[in-house]
């Protein structure tokens, strides 16, 4: 059986299911209000500091990095219940009896839920891009903004989404949710000067510091990264994402065989 | 009767609710041992476990337990009021986490790894260990109340957990803003760990810390009646119970 139409069908269905989910919009709206309410002034100050003398791409990269500091947490937590939901609603067996392959359904679920959850993040990003374009009085900002989003936000969100689906297939969802936010701080935001062993400061950071600093020359993230390291970081994140999805497929297949 | 219901609720929530705080502390004990081996002082990390990690964990678990109940229709028909059942569950989770945290705090103090704010001179605070427990008590109570309210308002485990996690990370990233803004101070949840307030402090700084702890405790206590009121609305409880 040709699996591509199955993949598209699953993707479309999962996308619709997630985009119509009240929890997605409630979370993203309150999340945005919380971040802007507390840190809106800080963001504005950062983006407007020497804005005239800075290349537009560095401003956009800074905004993309700021978005990536917070929103992957919401994405990760919101995707964490997608696989356990199939079990809870007792549809898992029904799916297993359907002609679509497990790998196709898994990929469809992954991309469908991830893309739907990405929409509110993209809206917030575009709102900030609009402000930058207005301040700079330059419409070129809008096409330029695609590059930082693709290089900084997308790899991180792909990475986080894969772990959210994979970890909750073996772990209690609330446990994953709080461990995940703990990881996000420890592995991305914790400064290395404290002497605590951390992934923070390495290229394995989905927050995207290496991309923002190395590829776009964002000056406030003091990593001193090169463009090559930025690219390496993207490749590493995407490779681990693929590995995690492949492991999840193997695990689900094994679980299915044991039933 | 009381003990029967207590054990029944405990069984219903499952071992994962009781084991999670213990596993968290065992994990942090291992991290502390690693830091000691690396010649890094583990006291602030252990303080983070008590002040930042266990309250977040409890808030997420509370929101998961209170936001949805598979037998909600049945619960609303039995003579025992549903809000009392939820409050019992909440008390069990809060009580258990508090016991685990207090025991961990005692062990940490015995090992001389405490990260407790102390005033100098110490005459205004004759019980530094007990007052120091406000480090986690205030935050734990705040997160429990916030978990209850957010769980009931959103009627979604994912949304309430995401918001609790969002508050957590926003407090860390904007800690300086929380530290200096008068309107954010009553909800500044982790000053001890984030501002490294363990050990002897000047009287001004100690008073700042103590005021903050009491304000966080008060805002947490203010959230509890809101949760209580939300629990007393059967329509709200039924609506959205199957939307996930």
HADDOCK unambig.tbl for C-alpha pairs under 7 A between the chains (distance, minus, plus):
assign (segid A and resid 23 and name CA) (segid B and resid 156 and name CA) 6.27 0.50 0.50
assign (segid A and resid 23 and name CA) (segid B and resid 159 and name CA) 5.25 0.50 0.50
assign (segid A and resid 24 and name CA) (segid B and resid 159 and name CA) 6.98 0.50 0.50
assign (segid A and resid 26 and name CA) (segid B and resid 159 and name CA) 6.96 0.50 0.50
assign (segid A and resid 27 and name CA) (segid B and resid 159 and name CA) 5.10 0.50 0.50
assign (segid A and resid 27 and name CA) (segid B and resid 162 and name CA) 6.75 0.50 0.50
assign (segid A and resid 27 and name CA) (segid B and resid 163 and name CA) 6.51 0.50 0.50
assign (segid A and resid 31 and name CA) (segid B and resid 163 and name CA) 6.42 0.50 0.50
assign (segid A and resid 31 and name CA) (segid B and resid 166 and name CA) 6.56 0.50 0.50
assign (segid A and resid 35 and name CA) (segid B and resid 170 and name CA) 6.71 0.50 0.50
assign (segid A and resid 39 and name CA) (segid B and resid 174 and name CA) 6.89 0.50 0.50
assign (segid A and resid 74 and name CA) (segid B and resid 162 and name CA) 5.25 0.50 0.50
assign (segid A and resid 77 and name CA) (segid B and resid 158 and name CA) 6.19 0.50 0.50
assign (segid A and resid 77 and name CA) (segid B and resid 162 and name CA) 5.56 0.50 0.50
assign (segid A and resid 78 and name CA) (segid B and resid 158 and name CA) 5.31 0.50 0.50
assign (segid A and resid 78 and name CA) (segid B and resid 159 and name CA) 6.89 0.50 0.50
assign (segid A and resid 78 and name CA) (segid B and resid 162 and name CA) 6.91 0.50 0.50
assign (segid A and resid 174 and name CA) (segid B and resid 60 and name CA) 6.15 0.50 0.50
assign (segid A and resid 174 and name CA) (segid B and resid 61 and name CA) 6.13 0.50 0.50
assign (segid A and resid 178 and name CA) (segid B and resid 56 and name CA) 6.90 0.50 0.50
assign (segid A and resid 178 and name CA) (segid B and resid 57 and name CA) 5.87 0.50 0.50
assign (segid A and resid 181 and name CA) (segid B and resid 165 and name CA) 6.28 0.50 0.50
assign (segid A and resid 195 and name CA) (segid B and resid 40 and name CA) 6.40 0.50 0.50
assign (segid A and resid 196 and name CA) (segid B and resid 35 and name CA) 6.89 0.50 0.50
